[in-house]
Amino acid sequence: MAYEGELLHAGGTLTIDLGRATVIAVSGSGPNFCGHLMLHAQSNMGGYYFHVATGDQYAGIHGYPRYMNEDGFQRYLSENQKSVLRRVPMPIPDPAAARTKLESLMSERWTWGVLPNNCVSFVEEVIAAGGGTWASASNCPSVATAPTIINRISEFLNRLDSEIYRIYRVPRL
């Protein structure tokens, strides 16, 4: 069985900052074209990744969520033949509440429901508990993290603005 992370045996053992969280979308395995979603939290040790794993418990549908550090994440990507699709910074106004929810979810078995109760809903629950407003219109991670038209327009206008300043050598105020 490929590496999916570690079990969290006790709350409060990881020093994390969910105020600077990131939603991570990775490619899927086998026939999974939607990919997989994780939540990354900063720490003084580089950060930790949290997700619902589908691996070795009860035919992969009812198991404990997992976590991993950066080395574990690189191992996870390698052994599962995955790649990072997107990293989306996620503001969470109440990181303590998000952490409490995350630790609660990590201590309970998660019943994997493919689309209705999957990796996206796991991440959404943590973000919502912390007062974050991100929610996916799709439970398919590759779609859930895709930039919206508003994001694309904003990025275009920022690039255009930067190019105008660069071309005409206008100092920024």
C-alpha positions in Angstrom: 0.0 0.0 0.0 1.4 3.4 -0.9 2.0 6.0 1.8 -1.0 8.1 2.8 0.3 9.8 6.0 0.2 9.3 9.7 -2.6 8.9 12.2 -3.0 11.8 14.7 -3.0 10.0 18.1 -3.6 13.1 20.3 -4.9 16.6 19.8 -2.5 19.5 20.5 0.6 17.6 19.5 1.2 19.6 16.3 1.9 23.3 16.4 0.1 24.7 13.4 -1.2 28.0 12.1 -4.5 27.6 10.3 -4.7 31.4 9.8 -2.2 30.8 7.0 -3.8 27.7 5.4 -3.6 26.6 1.9 -5.9 24.3 -0.1 -3.8 21.8 -2.1 -5.2 20.0 -5.1 -3.3 17.0 -6.3 -3.8 14.7 -9.3 -5.9 11.6 -8.9 -4.9 7.9 -8.9 -6.1 5.3 -11.3 -9.5 6.2 -12.8 -9.9 9.2 -10.5 -9.8 12.2 -12.9 -11.0 14.6 -10.3 -7.9 14.6 -8.2 -7.6 14.8 -4.4 -7.8 17.8 -2.0 -5.8 18.4 1.2 -5.4 21.2 3.7 -2.0 22.6 4.4 -1.3 24.5 7.7 1.9 26.4 8.4 4.1 25.5 11.4 7.5 26.3 12.7 8.5 22.9 11.3 7.5 23.8 7.7 3.9 22.8 7.8 1.6 19.8 7.7 -0.9 18.4 5.2 -4.2 17.0 6.3 -6.6 14.8 4.3 -9.0 12.0 4.3 -7.2 8.9 3.1 -9.0 6.0 1.3 -6.3 3.4 1.8 -6.1 0.5 4.2 -9.1 0.6 6.5 -12.4 -1.1 5.9 -12.0 -1.4 2.2 -11.0 2.2 1.9 -14.4 3.7 2.8 -14.3 4.2 6.6 -11.0 5.2 8.0 -9.2 7.9 10.0 -8.0 11.0 8.2 -4.2 11.3 7.9 -1.5 14.0 8.2 2.0 14.4 7.0 4.9 16.8 7.1 6.7 18.1 4.0 8.9 15.0 3.7 5.9 12.8 4.0 4.0 14.8 1.4 6.9 14.4 -1.1 6.8 10.6 -0.3 3.0 10.6 -0.8 3.3 12.3 -4.2 6.0 9.9 -5.3 4.5 6.6 -4.1 1.0 7.5 -5.3 2.3 8.9 -8.6 0.6 12.2 -8.0 1.5 15.8 -8.8 0.4 19.1 -7.3 -2.3 20.8 -9.5 -2.9 23.9 -7.5 -2.2 25.7 -4.2 -4.9 28.1 -3.1 -4.1 30.4 -0.1 -7.1 30.3 2.2 -7.9 33.0 4.7 -9.4 31.5 7.9 -10.5 34.3 10.3 -10.7 32.1 13.4 -7.8 29.7 13.2 -8.4 28.3 16.8 -12.0 27.2 15.8 -10.7 25.6 12.6 -8.0 23.8 14.6 -10.5 22.5 17.0 -12.7 21.2 14.1 -9.6 19.7 12.4 -8.6 17.8 15.5 -12.1 16.6 16.0 -12.3 15.3 12.4 -8.8 13.7 12.8 -10.1 11.7 15.8 -13.1 10.2 14.1 -13.5 7.7 11.3 -14.5 9.3 8.0 -16.9 7.5 5.8 -15.8 8.1 2.2 -18.8 8.8 0.0 -17.0 9.4 -3.3 -18.7 12.6 -4.3 -21.0 13.6 -1.3 -18.6 13.0 1.6 -15.2 13.2 0.2 -11.9 15.1 0.5 -13.5 18.4 -0.6 -16.1 18.2 2.1 -13.4 17.4 4.7 -11.5 20.6 3.8 -14.7 22.7 3.6 -15.7 21.6 7.1 -12.4 22.8 8.6 -12.5 26.1 6.7 -16.2 26.8 7.6 -15.5 26.1 11.3 -12.9 28.8 11.2 -15.2 31.3 9.7 -13.8 30.9 6.2 -16.1 31.4 3.3 -14.6 29.1 0.6 -16.9 26.4 -0.5 -16.7 24.4 -3.7 -19.4 24.4 -6.3 -18.0 21.0 -7.2 -16.8 18.1 -5.2 -14.3 17.4 -7.9 -11.0 18.9 -6.5 -9.5 19.8 -10.0 -12.7 21.8 -10.6 -13.1 23.0 -7.0 -9.8 24.9 -7.1 -9.9 26.1 -10.6 -9.7 29.9 -10.9 -13.0 31.7 -11.3 -13.5 34.2 -14.1 -13.1 36.9 -11.5 -9.7 35.5 -10.5 -8.7 35.4 -14.1 -9.7 38.9 -14.8 -8.0 40.2 -11.7 -4.7 38.4 -12.7 -4.9 39.8 -16.2 -5.4 43.3 -15.0 -2.6 43.0 -12.6 -0.2 41.8 -15.3 -1.4 44.5 -17.7 -0.8 47.1 -15.0 2.7 45.8 -14.3 3.5 45.7 -18.0 2.4 49.3 -18.5 4.6 50.5 -15.6 7.5 48.4 -17.0 7.2 49.6 -20.6 6.8 53.3 -19.8 9.1 53.2 -16.8 6.6 55.0 -14.6 7.6 54.9 -10.9 5.0 53.2 -8.7 3.7 55.3 -5.8 
